[in-house]
Amino acid sequence: MIEINNHDTRQAHYAAENTLQKIRNDMTSFGRTLDGENLKNVYSTHVNYEATKIGMGSTADGMKLLGAEIEDLYISLLKIKLRYQNL
């Protein structure tokens, strides 16, 4: 689950970096710059956009549900084990 999340995170950041570079190149061609707080905000916005686009929220929710199901199964198995030990 962590690997999937890390992969999605890298993918979102990589896409945002590419978009940011294109924006900076376009702005430079018009004699403008993007730096400081504006650069940070544009980057953050694009990371969030890319994360939404690839469905990171849904993946994270799915992983949480899977984790809860595994936990429930583990607890059920422990109860069965205890029941058979007491026989």
PDB file of N, CA, C and O in Angstrom:
ATOM      1  N   MET A   1       0.825  -1.188   0.000  1.00  0.00           N
ATOM      2  CA  MET A   1       0.000   0.000   0.000  1.00  0.00           C
ATOM      3  C   MET A   1       0.874   1.258   0.000  1.00  0.00           C
ATOM      4  O   MET A   1       0.579   2.241  -0.680  1.00  0.00           O
ATOM      5  N   ILE A   2       1.939   1.199   0.770  1.00  0.00           N
ATOM      6  CA  ILE A   2       2.845   2.335   0.832  1.00  0.00           C
ATOM      7  C   ILE A   2       3.526   2.539  -0.512  1.00  0.00           C
ATOM      8  O   ILE A   2       3.705   3.672  -0.961  1.00  0.00           O
ATOM      9  N   GLU A   3       3.907   1.432  -1.156  1.00  0.00           N
ATOM     10  CA  GLU A   3       4.531   1.532  -2.476  1.00  0.00           C
ATOM     11  C   GLU A   3       3.604   2.194  -3.484  1.00  0.00           C
ATOM     12  O   GLU A   3       4.039   3.040  -4.265  1.00  0.00           O
ATOM     13  N   ILE A   4       2.337   1.820  -3.474  1.00  0.00           N
ATOM     14  CA  ILE A   4       1.362   2.417  -4.393  1.00  0.00           C
ATOM     15  C   ILE A   4       1.254   3.915  -4.126  1.00  0.00           C
ATOM     16  O   ILE A   4       1.270   4.719  -5.058  1.00  0.00           O
ATOM     17  N   ASN A   5       1.145   4.281  -2.868  1.00  0.00           N
ATOM     18  CA  ASN A   5       1.040   5.696  -2.509  1.00  0.00           C
ATOM     19  C   ASN A   5       2.302   6.463  -2.922  1.00  0.00           C
ATOM     20  O   ASN A   5       2.214   7.565  -3.462  1.00  0.00           O
ATOM     21  N   ASN A   6       3.466   5.879  -2.666  1.00  0.00           N
ATOM     22  CA  ASN A   6       4.718   6.540  -3.049  1.00  0.00           C
ATOM     23  C   ASN A   6       4.814   6.708  -4.559  1.00  0.00           C
ATOM     24  O   ASN A   6       5.251   7.752  -5.044  1.00  0.00           O
ATOM     25  N   HIS A   7       4.405   5.681  -5.305  1.00  0.00           N
ATOM     26  CA  HIS A   7       4.425   5.762  -6.773  1.00  0.00           C
ATOM     27  C   HIS A   7       3.504   6.876  -7.249  1.00  0.00           C
ATOM     28  O   HIS A   7       3.891   7.682  -8.096  1.00  0.00           O
ATOM     29  N   ASP A   8       2.293   6.929  -6.714  1.00  0.00           N
ATOM     30  CA  ASP A   8       1.341   7.970  -7.102  1.00  0.00           C
ATOM     31  C   ASP A   8       1.863   9.361  -6.746  1.00  0.00           C
ATOM     32  O   ASP A   8       1.697  10.310  -7.512  1.00  0.00           O
ATOM     33  N   THR A   9       2.490   9.470  -5.585  1.00  0.00           N
ATOM     34  CA  THR A   9       3.050  10.752  -5.158  1.00  0.00           C
ATOM     35  C   THR A   9       4.147  11.203  -6.116  1.00  0.00           C
ATOM     36  O   THR A   9       4.179  12.360  -6.536  1.00  0.00           O
ATOM     37  N   ARG A  10       5.046  10.279  -6.459  1.00  0.00           N
ATOM     38  CA  ARG A  10       6.113  10.621  -7.408  1.00  0.00           C
ATOM     39  C   ARG A  10       5.529  11.029  -8.757  1.00  0.00           C
ATOM     40  O   ARG A  10       5.998  11.982  -9.379  1.00  0.00           O
ATOM     41  N   GLN A  11       4.515  10.310  -9.201  1.00  0.00           N
ATOM     42  CA  GLN A  11       3.886  10.611 -10.491  1.00  0.00           C
ATOM     43  C   GLN A  11       3.255  12.015 -10.470  1.00  0.00           C
ATOM     44  O   GLN A  11       3.404  12.774 -11.428  1.00  0.00           O
ATOM     45  N   ALA A  12       2.563  12.355  -9.397  1.00  0.00           N
ATOM     46  CA  ALA A  12       1.927  13.674  -9.284  1.00  0.00           C
ATOM     47  C   ALA A  12       2.979  14.784  -9.265  1.00  0.00           C
ATOM     48  O   ALA A  12       2.817  15.810  -9.925  1.00  0.00           O
ATOM     49  N   HIS A  13       4.054  14.575  -8.508  1.00  0.00           N
ATOM     50  CA  HIS A  13       5.108  15.589  -8.434  1.00  0.00           C
ATOM     51  C   HIS A  13       5.841  15.732  -9.766  1.00  0.00           C
ATOM     52  O   HIS A  13       6.155  16.846 -10.185  1.00  0.00           O
ATOM     53  N   TYR A  14       6.112  14.624 -10.426  1.00  0.00           N
ATOM     54  CA  TYR A  14       6.801  14.668 -11.710  1.00  0.00           C
ATOM     55  C   TYR A  14       5.967  15.437 -12.735  1.00  0.00           C
ATOM     56  O   TYR A  14       6.487  16.296 -13.446  1.00  0.00           O
ATOM     57  N   ALA A  15       4.678  15.128 -12.806  1.00  0.00           N
ATOM     58  CA  ALA A  15       3.790  15.823 -13.744  1.00  0.00           C
ATOM     59  C   ALA A  15       3.702  17.310 -13.414  1.00  0.00           C
ATOM     60  O   ALA A  15       3.709  18.148 -14.315  1.00  0.00           O
ATOM     61  N   ALA A  16       3.620  17.639 -12.131  1.00  0.00           N
ATOM     62  CA  ALA A  16       3.548  19.044 -11.721  1.00  0.00           C
ATOM     63  C   ALA A  16       4.841  19.778 -12.064  1.00  0.00           C
ATOM     64  O   ALA A  16       4.808  20.934 -12.487  1.00  0.00           O
ATOM     65  N   GLU A  17       5.971  19.116 -11.885  1.00  0.00           N
ATOM     66  CA  GLU A  17       7.253  19.737 -12.226  1.00  0.00           C
ATOM     67  C   GLU A  17       7.328  20.037 -13.722  1.00  0.00           C
ATOM     68  O   GLU A  17       7.792  21.105 -14.121  1.00  0.00           O
ATOM     69  N   ASN A  18       6.873  19.095 -14.545  1.00  0.00           N
ATOM     70  CA  ASN A  18       6.865  19.317 -15.991  1.00  0.00           C
ATOM     71  C   ASN A  18       5.957  20.483 -16.365  1.00  0.00           C
ATOM     72  O   ASN A  18       6.332  21.334 -17.171  1.00  0.00           O
ATOM     73  N   THR A  19       4.772  20.520 -15.784  1.00  0.00           N
ATOM     74  CA  THR A  19       3.839  21.615 -16.063  1.00  0.00           C
ATOM     75  C   THR A  19       4.424  22.944 -15.610  1.00  0.00           C
ATOM     76  O   THR A  19       4.337  23.943 -16.324  1.00  0.00           O
ATOM     77  N   LEU A  20       5.013  22.954 -14.432  1.00  0.00           N
ATOM     78  CA  LEU A  20       5.614  24.175 -13.904  1.00  0.00           C
ATOM     79  C   LEU A  20       6.738  24.671 -14.806  1.00  0.00           C
ATOM     80  O   LEU A  20       6.865  25.873 -15.038  1.00  0.00           O
ATOM     81  N   GLN A  21       7.541  23.762 -15.307  1.00  0.00           N
ATOM     82  CA  GLN A  21       8.629  24.153 -16.209  1.00  0.00           C
ATOM     83  C   GLN A  21       8.072  24.765 -17.490  1.00  0.00           C
ATOM     84  O   GLN A  21       8.615  25.751 -17.989  1.00  0.00           O
ATOM     85  N   LYS A  22       7.007  24.201 -18.020  1.00  0.00           N
ATOM     86  CA  LYS A  22       6.379  24.762 -19.221  1.00  0.00           C
ATOM     87  C   LYS A  22       5.840  26.169 -18.943  1.00  0.00           C
ATOM     88  O   LYS A  22       6.000  27.075 -19.761  1.00  0.00           O
ATOM     89  N   ILE A  23       5.211  26.341 -17.799  1.00  0.00           N
ATOM     90  CA  ILE A  23       4.682  27.656 -17.428  1.00  0.00           C
ATOM     91  C   ILE A  23       5.826  28.664 -17.308  1.00  0.00           C
ATOM     92  O   ILE A  23       5.731  29.784 -17.810  1.00  0.00           O
ATOM     93  N   ARG A  24       6.893  28.263 -16.646  1.00  0.00           N
ATOM     94  CA  ARG A  24       8.044  29.167 -16.481  1.00  0.00           C
ATOM     95  C   ARG A  24       8.661  29.519 -17.830  1.00  0.00           C
ATOM     96  O   ARG A  24       9.041  30.668 -18.053  1.00  0.00           O
ATOM     97  N   ASN A  25       8.763  28.548 -18.730  1.00  0.00           N
ATOM     98  CA  ASN A  25       9.307  28.809 -20.064  1.00  0.00           C
ATOM     99  C   ASN A  25       8.422  29.797 -20.822  1.00  0.00           C
ATOM    100  O   ASN A  25       8.916  30.730 -21.456  1.00  0.00           O
ATOM    101  N   ASP A  26       7.115  29.579 -20.750  1.00  0.00           N
ATOM    102  CA  ASP A  26       6.182  30.494 -21.426  1.00  0.00           C
ATOM    103  C   ASP A  26       6.302  31.903 -20.861  1.00  0.00           C
ATOM    104  O   ASP A  26       6.329  32.879 -21.610  1.00  0.00           O
ATOM    105  N   MET A  27       6.372  32.002 -19.553  1.00  0.00           N
ATOM    106  CA  MET A  27       6.473  33.320 -18.926  1.00  0.00           C
ATOM    107  C   MET A  27       7.788  34.002 -19.294  1.00  0.00           C
ATOM    108  O   MET A  27       7.823  35.208 -19.534  1.00  0.00           O
ATOM    109  N   THR A  28       8.860  33.226 -19.336  1.00  0.00           N
ATOM    110  CA  THR A  28      10.168  33.782 -19.691  1.00  0.00           C
ATOM    111  C   THR A  28      10.143  34.336 -21.108  1.00  0.00           C
ATOM    112  O   THR A  28      10.748  35.371 -21.388  1.00  0.00           O
ATOM    113  N   SER A  29       9.442  33.641 -22.002  1.00  0.00           N
ATOM    114  CA  SER A  29       9.382  34.122 -23.384  1.00  0.00           C
ATOM    115  C   SER A  29       8.659  35.469 -23.486  1.00  0.00           C
ATOM    116  O   SER A  29       8.839  36.202 -24.459  1.00  0.00           O
ATOM    117  N   PHE A  30       7.843  35.789 -22.479  1.00  0.00           N
ATOM    118  CA  PHE A  30       7.160  37.086 -22.429  1.00  0.00           C
ATOM    119  C   PHE A  30       7.866  38.072 -21.497  1.00  0.00           C
ATOM    120  O   PHE A  30       7.344  39.148 -21.205  1.00  0.00           O
ATOM    121  N   GLY A  31       9.056  37.692 -21.037  1.00  0.00           N
ATOM    122  CA  GLY A  31       9.834  38.581 -20.185  1.00  0.00           C
ATOM    123  C   GLY A  31       9.342  38.650 -18.753  1.00  0.00           C
ATOM    124  O   GLY A  31       9.625  39.620 -18.050  1.00  0.00           O
ATOM    125  N   ARG A  32       8.617  37.649 -18.312  1.00  0.00           N
ATOM    126  CA  ARG A  32       8.104  37.628 -16.937  1.00  0.00           C
ATOM    127  C   ARG A  32       8.741  36.476 -16.181  1.00  0.00           C
ATOM    128  O   ARG A  32       9.278  35.548 -16.786  1.00  0.00           O
ATOM    129  N   THR A  33       8.680  36.537 -14.868  1.00  0.00           N
ATOM    130  CA  THR A  33       9.236  35.464 -14.042  1.00  0.00           C
ATOM    131  C   THR A  33       8.197  34.978 -13.048  1.00  0.00           C
ATOM    132  O   THR A  33       7.230  35.669 -12.727  1.00  0.00           O
ATOM    133  N   LEU A  34       8.430  33.785 -12.582  1.00  0.00           N
ATOM    134  CA  LEU A  34       7.575  33.190 -11.552  1.00  0.00           C
ATOM    135  C   LEU A  34       8.507  32.715 -10.458  1.00  0.00           C
ATOM    136  O   LEU A  34       9.289  31.787 -10.668  1.00  0.00           O
ATOM    137  N   ASP A  35       8.436  33.338  -9.291  1.00  0.00           N
ATOM    138  CA  ASP A  35       9.338  32.953  -8.214  1.00  0.00           C
ATOM    139  C   ASP A  35       8.674  33.142  -6.856  1.00  0.00           C
ATOM    140  O   ASP A  35       7.550  33.636  -6.757  1.00  0.00           O
ATOM    141  N   GLY A  36       9.381  32.745  -5.833  1.00  0.00           N
ATOM    142  CA  GLY A  36       8.911  32.931  -4.464  1.00  0.00           C
ATOM    143  C   GLY A  36       7.600  32.239  -4.158  1.00  0.00           C
ATOM    144  O   GLY A  36       7.387  31.081  -4.519  1.00  0.00           O
ATOM    145  N   GLU A  37       6.737  32.959  -3.492  1.00  0.00           N
ATOM    146  CA  GLU A  37       5.447  32.421  -3.035  1.00  0.00           C
ATOM    147  C   GLU A  37       4.559  32.018  -4.214  1.00  0.00           C
ATOM    148  O   GLU A  37       3.838  31.024  -4.139  1.00  0.00           O
ATOM    149  N   ASN A  38       4.613  32.783  -5.290  1.00  0.00           N
ATOM    150  CA  ASN A  38       3.812  32.445  -6.476  1.00  0.00           C
ATOM    151  C   ASN A  38       4.234  31.109  -7.067  1.00  0.00           C
ATOM    152  O   ASN A  38       3.388  30.307  -7.465  1.00  0.00           O
ATOM    153  N   LEU A  39       5.524  30.871  -7.125  1.00  0.00           N
ATOM    154  CA  LEU A  39       6.047  29.610  -7.637  1.00  0.00           C
ATOM    155  C   LEU A  39       5.568  28.448  -6.769  1.00  0.00           C
ATOM    156  O   LEU A  39       5.128  27.415  -7.275  1.00  0.00           O
ATOM    157  N   LYS A  40       5.660  28.636  -5.472  1.00  0.00           N
ATOM    158  CA  LYS A  40       5.224  27.611  -4.520  1.00  0.00           C
ATOM    159  C   LYS A  40       3.726  27.315  -4.671  1.00  0.00           C
ATOM    160  O   LYS A  40       3.314  26.155  -4.654  1.00  0.00           O
ATOM    161  N   ASN A  41       2.923  28.359  -4.818  1.00  0.00           N
ATOM    162  CA  ASN A  41       1.473  28.172  -4.961  1.00  0.00           C
ATOM    163  C   ASN A  41       1.104  27.473  -6.260  1.00  0.00           C
ATOM    164  O   ASN A  41       0.241  26.595  -6.272  1.00  0.00           O
ATOM    165  N   VAL A  42       1.754  27.859  -7.350  1.00  0.00           N
ATOM    166  CA  VAL A  42       1.468  27.221  -8.642  1.00  0.00           C
ATOM    167  C   VAL A  42       1.855  25.746  -8.588  1.00  0.00           C
ATOM    168  O   VAL A  42       1.109  24.884  -9.052  1.00  0.00           O
ATOM    169  N   TYR A  43       3.026  25.463  -8.018  1.00  0.00           N
ATOM    170  CA  TYR A  43       3.479  24.071  -7.904  1.00  0.00           C
ATOM    171  C   TYR A  43       2.511  23.249  -7.063  1.00  0.00           C
ATOM    172  O   TYR A  43       2.106  22.158  -7.465  1.00  0.00           O
ATOM    173  N   SER A  44       2.143  23.765  -5.908  1.00  0.00           N
ATOM    174  CA  SER A  44       1.223  23.069  -5.013  1.00  0.00           C
ATOM    175  C   SER A  44      -0.122  22.807  -5.691  1.00  0.00           C
ATOM    176  O   SER A  44      -0.692  21.723  -5.567  1.00  0.00           O
ATOM    177  N   THR A  45      -0.612  23.806  -6.400  1.00  0.00           N
ATOM    178  CA  THR A  45      -1.886  23.657  -7.111  1.00  0.00           C
ATOM    179  C   THR A  45      -1.806  22.543  -8.142  1.00  0.00           C
ATOM    180  O   THR A  45      -2.732  21.742  -8.272  1.00  0.00           O
ATOM    181  N   HIS A  46      -0.698  22.492  -8.875  1.00  0.00           N
ATOM    182  CA  HIS A  46      -0.556  21.471  -9.914  1.00  0.00           C
ATOM    183  C   HIS A  46      -0.322  20.080  -9.328  1.00  0.00           C
ATOM    184  O   HIS A  46      -0.781  19.092  -9.900  1.00  0.00           O
ATOM    185  N   VAL A  47       0.372  19.982  -8.215  1.00  0.00           N
ATOM    186  CA  VAL A  47       0.527  18.674  -7.555  1.00  0.00           C
ATOM    187  C   VAL A  47      -0.847  18.154  -7.142  1.00  0.00           C
ATOM    188  O   VAL A  47      -1.171  16.991  -7.381  1.00  0.00           O
ATOM    189  N   ASN A  48      -1.656  19.021  -6.521  1.00  0.00           N
ATOM    190  CA  ASN A  48      -3.005  18.604  -6.105  1.00  0.00           C
ATOM    191  C   ASN A  48      -3.862  18.220  -7.299  1.00  0.00           C
ATOM    192  O   ASN A  48      -4.611  17.245  -7.244  1.00  0.00           O
ATOM    193  N   TYR A  49      -3.754  18.985  -8.376  1.00  0.00           N
ATOM    194  CA  TYR A  49      -4.511  18.679  -9.587  1.00  0.00           C
ATOM    195  C   TYR A  49      -4.106  17.311 -10.147  1.00  0.00           C
ATOM    196  O   TYR A  49      -4.962  16.494 -10.487  1.00  0.00           O
ATOM    197  N   GLU A  50      -2.814  17.073 -10.237  1.00  0.00           N
ATOM    198  CA  GLU A  50      -2.331  15.796 -10.774  1.00  0.00           C
ATOM    199  C   GLU A  50      -2.721  14.630  -9.868  1.00  0.00           C
ATOM    200  O   GLU A  50      -3.076  13.555 -10.352  1.00  0.00           O
ATOM    201  N   ALA A  51      -2.654  14.843  -8.558  1.00  0.00           N
ATOM    202  CA  ALA A  51      -3.043  13.789  -7.611  1.00  0.00           C
ATOM    203  C   ALA A  51      -4.523  13.445  -7.780  1.00  0.00           C
ATOM    204  O   ALA A  51      -4.904  12.275  -7.738  1.00  0.00           O
ATOM    205  N   THR A  52      -5.340  14.459  -7.970  1.00  0.00           N
ATOM    206  CA  THR A  52      -6.770  14.235  -8.198  1.00  0.00           C
ATOM    207  C   THR A  52      -6.983  13.521  -9.517  1.00  0.00           C
ATOM    208  O   THR A  52      -7.804  12.609  -9.613  1.00  0.00           O
ATOM    209  N   LYS A  53      -6.247  13.934 -10.526  1.00  0.00           N
ATOM    210  CA  LYS A  53      -6.388  13.362 -11.861  1.00  0.00           C
ATOM    211  C   LYS A  53      -6.076  11.863 -11.870  1.00  0.00           C
ATOM    212  O   LYS A  53      -6.750  11.097 -12.559  1.00  0.00           O
ATOM    213  N   ILE A  54      -5.067  11.442 -11.115  1.00  0.00           N
ATOM    214  CA  ILE A  54      -4.721  10.015 -11.097  1.00  0.00           C
ATOM    215  C   ILE A  54      -5.490   9.237 -10.028  1.00  0.00           C
ATOM    216  O   ILE A  54      -5.311   8.027  -9.886  1.00  0.00           O
ATOM    217  N   GLY A  55      -6.343   9.931  -9.279  1.00  0.00           N
ATOM    218  CA  GLY A  55      -7.205   9.257  -8.306  1.00  0.00           C
ATOM    219  C   GLY A  55      -6.531   8.866  -7.021  1.00  0.00           C
ATOM    220  O   GLY A  55      -6.877   7.847  -6.423  1.00  0.00           O
ATOM    221  N   MET A  56      -5.563   9.667  -6.578  1.00  0.00           N
ATOM    222  CA  MET A  56      -4.864   9.323  -5.336  1.00  0.00           C
ATOM    223  C   MET A  56      -5.805   9.222  -4.148  1.00  0.00           C
ATOM    224  O   MET A  56      -5.624   8.348  -3.299  1.00  0.00           O
ATOM    225  N   GLY A  57      -6.800  10.087  -4.064  1.00  0.00           N
ATOM    226  CA  GLY A  57      -7.737  10.026  -2.946  1.00  0.00           C
ATOM    227  C   GLY A  57      -8.484   8.710  -2.912  1.00  0.00           C
ATOM    228  O   GLY A  57      -8.666   8.117  -1.848  1.00  0.00           O
ATOM    229  N   SER A  58      -8.916   8.253  -4.074  1.00  0.00           N
ATOM    230  CA  SER A  58      -9.636   6.987  -4.158  1.00  0.00           C
ATOM    231  C   SER A  58      -8.733   5.817  -3.805  1.00  0.00           C
ATOM    232  O   SER A  58      -9.151   4.870  -3.139  1.00  0.00           O
ATOM    233  N   THR A  59      -7.488   5.895  -4.261  1.00  0.00           N
ATOM    234  CA  THR A  59      -6.534   4.832  -3.940  1.00  0.00           C
ATOM    235  C   THR A  59      -6.297   4.770  -2.441  1.00  0.00           C
ATOM    236  O   THR A  59      -6.287   3.688  -1.855  1.00  0.00           O
ATOM    237  N   ALA A  60      -6.106   5.927  -1.821  1.00  0.00           N
ATOM    238  CA  ALA A  60      -5.873   5.969  -0.370  1.00  0.00           C
ATOM    239  C   ALA A  60      -7.087   5.432   0.382  1.00  0.00           C
ATOM    240  O   ALA A  60      -6.938   4.666   1.334  1.00  0.00           O
ATOM    241  N   ASP A  61      -8.285   5.829  -0.040  1.00  0.00           N
ATOM    242  CA  ASP A  61      -9.496   5.331   0.615  1.00  0.00           C
ATOM    243  C   ASP A  61      -9.607   3.821   0.459  1.00  0.00           C
ATOM    244  O   ASP A  61      -9.963   3.115   1.402  1.00  0.00           O
ATOM    245  N   GLY A  62      -9.301   3.336  -0.729  1.00  0.00           N
ATOM    246  CA  GLY A  62      -9.343   1.893  -0.970  1.00  0.00           C
ATOM    247  C   GLY A  62      -8.347   1.146  -0.102  1.00  0.00           C
ATOM    248  O   GLY A  62      -8.652   0.071   0.414  1.00  0.00           O
ATOM    249  N   MET A  63      -7.152   1.713   0.061  1.00  0.00           N
ATOM    250  CA  MET A  63      -6.137   1.080   0.897  1.00  0.00           C
ATOM    251  C   MET A  63      -6.580   1.055   2.356  1.00  0.00           C
ATOM    252  O   MET A  63      -6.339   0.074   3.059  1.00  0.00           O
ATOM    253  N   LYS A  64      -7.229   2.134   2.818  1.00  0.00           N
ATOM    254  CA  LYS A  64      -7.726   2.168   4.200  1.00  0.00           C
ATOM    255  C   LYS A  64      -8.785   1.090   4.409  1.00  0.00           C
ATOM    256  O   LYS A  64      -8.782   0.392   5.423  1.00  0.00           O
ATOM    257  N   LEU A  65      -9.691   0.962   3.438  1.00  0.00           N
ATOM    258  CA  LEU A  65     -10.737  -0.061   3.552  1.00  0.00           C
ATOM    259  C   LEU A  65     -10.139  -1.460   3.544  1.00  0.00           C
ATOM    260  O   LEU A  65     -10.561  -2.327   4.309  1.00  0.00           O
ATOM    261  N   LEU A  66      -9.160  -1.676   2.680  1.00  0.00           N
ATOM    262  CA  LEU A  66      -8.503  -2.978   2.630  1.00  0.00           C
ATOM    263  C   LEU A  66      -7.806  -3.272   3.954  1.00  0.00           C
ATOM    264  O   LEU A  66      -7.879  -4.390   4.464  1.00  0.00           O
ATOM    265  N   GLY A  67      -7.134  -2.273   4.506  1.00  0.00           N
ATOM    266  CA  GLY A  67      -6.479  -2.444   5.802  1.00  0.00           C
ATOM    267  C   GLY A  67      -7.470  -2.801   6.892  1.00  0.00           C
ATOM    268  O   GLY A  67      -7.188  -3.653   7.735  1.00  0.00           O
ATOM    269  N   ALA A  68      -8.634  -2.156   6.885  1.00  0.00           N
ATOM    270  CA  ALA A  68      -9.674  -2.456   7.881  1.00  0.00           C
ATOM    271  C   ALA A  68     -10.203  -3.871   7.697  1.00  0.00           C
ATOM    272  O   ALA A  68     -10.453  -4.571   8.679  1.00  0.00           O
ATOM    273  N   GLU A  69     -10.378  -4.297   6.452  1.00  0.00           N
ATOM    274  CA  GLU A  69     -10.852  -5.661   6.198  1.00  0.00           C
ATOM    275  C   GLU A  69      -9.838  -6.688   6.666  1.00  0.00           C
ATOM    276  O   GLU A  69     -10.209  -7.708   7.248  1.00  0.00           O
ATOM    277  N   ILE A  70      -8.566  -6.428   6.419  1.00  0.00           N
ATOM    278  CA  ILE A  70      -7.516  -7.351   6.868  1.00  0.00           C
ATOM    279  C   ILE A  70      -7.494  -7.427   8.390  1.00  0.00           C
ATOM    280  O   ILE A  70      -7.337  -8.504   8.966  1.00  0.00           O
ATOM    281  N   GLU A  71      -7.653  -6.275   9.034  1.00  0.00           N
ATOM    282  CA  GLU A  71      -7.686  -6.256  10.497  1.00  0.00           C
ATOM    283  C   GLU A  71      -8.867  -7.065  11.029  1.00  0.00           C
ATOM    284  O   GLU A  71      -8.712  -7.839  11.974  1.00  0.00           O
ATOM    285  N   ASP A  72     -10.045  -6.893  10.429  1.00  0.00           N
ATOM    286  CA  ASP A  72     -11.230  -7.657  10.841  1.00  0.00           C
ATOM    287  C   ASP A  72     -11.012  -9.154  10.648  1.00  0.00           C
ATOM    288  O   ASP A  72     -11.380  -9.955  11.508  1.00  0.00           O
ATOM    289  N   LEU A  73     -10.418  -9.527   9.531  1.00  0.00           N
ATOM    290  CA  LEU A  73     -10.143 -10.936   9.259  1.00  0.00           C
ATOM    291  C   LEU A  73      -9.163 -11.492  10.280  1.00  0.00           C
ATOM    292  O   LEU A  73      -9.345 -12.604  10.774  1.00  0.00           O
ATOM    293  N   TYR A  74      -8.138 -10.736  10.597  1.00  0.00           N
ATOM    294  CA  TYR A  74      -7.139 -11.165  11.575  1.00  0.00           C
ATOM    295  C   TYR A  74      -7.788 -11.383  12.942  1.00  0.00           C
ATOM    296  O   TYR A  74      -7.513 -12.384  13.603  1.00  0.00           O
ATOM    297  N   ILE A  75      -8.638 -10.463  13.367  1.00  0.00           N
ATOM    298  CA  ILE A  75      -9.330 -10.584  14.656  1.00  0.00           C
ATOM    299  C   ILE A  75     -10.237 -11.818  14.657  1.00  0.00           C
ATOM    300  O   ILE A  75     -10.298 -12.548  15.647  1.00  0.00           O
ATOM    301  N   SER A  76     -10.934 -12.045  13.552  1.00  0.00           N
ATOM    302  CA  SER A  76     -11.796 -13.225  13.449  1.00  0.00           C
ATOM    303  C   SER A  76     -10.980 -14.508  13.549  1.00  0.00           C
ATOM    304  O   SER A  76     -11.391 -15.460  14.213  1.00  0.00           O
ATOM    305  N   LEU A  77      -9.838 -14.532  12.898  1.00  0.00           N
ATOM    306  CA  LEU A  77      -8.976 -15.714  12.957  1.00  0.00           C
ATOM    307  C   LEU A  77      -8.432 -15.938  14.364  1.00  0.00           C
ATOM    308  O   LEU A  77      -8.323 -17.079  14.813  1.00  0.00           O
ATOM    309  N   LEU A  78      -8.097 -14.871  15.051  1.00  0.00           N
ATOM    310  CA  LEU A  78      -7.634 -15.011  16.432  1.00  0.00           C
ATOM    311  C   LEU A  78      -8.730 -15.572  17.332  1.00  0.00           C
ATOM    312  O   LEU A  78      -8.455 -16.396  18.204  1.00  0.00           O
ATOM    313  N   LYS A  79      -9.970 -15.130  17.124  1.00  0.00           N
ATOM    314  CA  LYS A  79     -11.092 -15.639  17.913  1.00  0.00           C
ATOM    315  C   LYS A  79     -11.304 -17.127  17.659  1.00  0.00           C
ATOM    316  O   LYS A  79     -11.558 -17.893  18.589  1.00  0.00           O
ATOM    317  N   ILE A  80     -11.199 -17.530  16.393  1.00  0.00           N
ATOM    318  CA  ILE A  80     -11.352 -18.950  16.050  1.00  0.00           C
ATOM    319  C   ILE A  80     -10.240 -19.762  16.698  1.00  0.00           C
ATOM    320  O   ILE A  80     -10.485 -20.842  17.237  1.00  0.00           O
ATOM    321  N   LYS A  81      -9.025 -19.242  16.646  1.00  0.00           N
ATOM    322  CA  LYS A  81      -7.888 -19.931  17.259  1.00  0.00           C
ATOM    323  C   LYS A  81      -8.120 -20.112  18.756  1.00  0.00           C
ATOM    324  O   LYS A  81      -7.902 -21.198  19.292  1.00  0.00           O
ATOM    325  N   LEU A  82      -8.561 -19.051  19.430  1.00  0.00           N
ATOM    326  CA  LEU A  82      -8.824 -19.134  20.870  1.00  0.00           C
ATOM    327  C   LEU A  82      -9.933 -20.131  21.172  1.00  0.00           C
ATOM    328  O   LEU A  82      -9.847 -20.865  22.157  1.00  0.00           O
ATOM    329  N   ARG A  83     -10.952 -20.169  20.360  1.00  0.00           N
ATOM    330  CA  ARG A  83     -12.058 -21.084  20.542  1.00  0.00           C
ATOM    331  C   ARG A  83     -11.578 -22.529  20.466  1.00  0.00           C
ATOM    332  O   ARG A  83     -11.983 -23.360  21.279  1.00  0.00           O
ATOM    333  N   TYR A  84     -10.705 -22.837  19.480  1.00  0.00           N
ATOM    334  CA  TYR A  84     -10.204 -24.196  19.316  1.00  0.00           C
ATOM    335  C   TYR A  84      -9.196 -24.560  20.394  1.00  0.00           C
ATOM    336  O   TYR A  84      -9.060 -25.731  20.748  1.00  0.00           O
ATOM    337  N   GLN A  85      -8.495 -23.575  20.914  1.00  0.00           N
ATOM    338  CA  GLN A  85      -7.543 -23.849  22.000  1.00  0.00           C
ATOM    339  C   GLN A  85      -8.269 -24.199  23.284  1.00  0.00           C
ATOM    340  O   GLN A  85      -7.740 -24.938  24.114  1.00  0.00           O
ATOM    341  N   ASN A  86      -9.468 -23.678  23.456  1.00  0.00           N
ATOM    342  CA  ASN A  86     -10.247 -23.931  24.678  1.00  0.00           C
ATOM    343  C   ASN A  86     -11.043 -25.220  24.617  1.00  0.00           C
ATOM    344  O   ASN A  86     -11.704 -25.571  25.594  1.00  0.00           O
ATOM    345  N   LEU A  87     -11.002 -25.933  23.507  1.00  0.00           N
ATOM    346  CA  LEU A  87     -11.761 -27.188  23.396  1.00  0.00           C
ATOM    347  C   LEU A  87     -11.078 -28.320  24.078  1.00  0.00           C
ATOM    348  O   LEU A  87     -11.588 -29.441  24.075  1.00  0.00           O
TER     349      LEU A  87
END
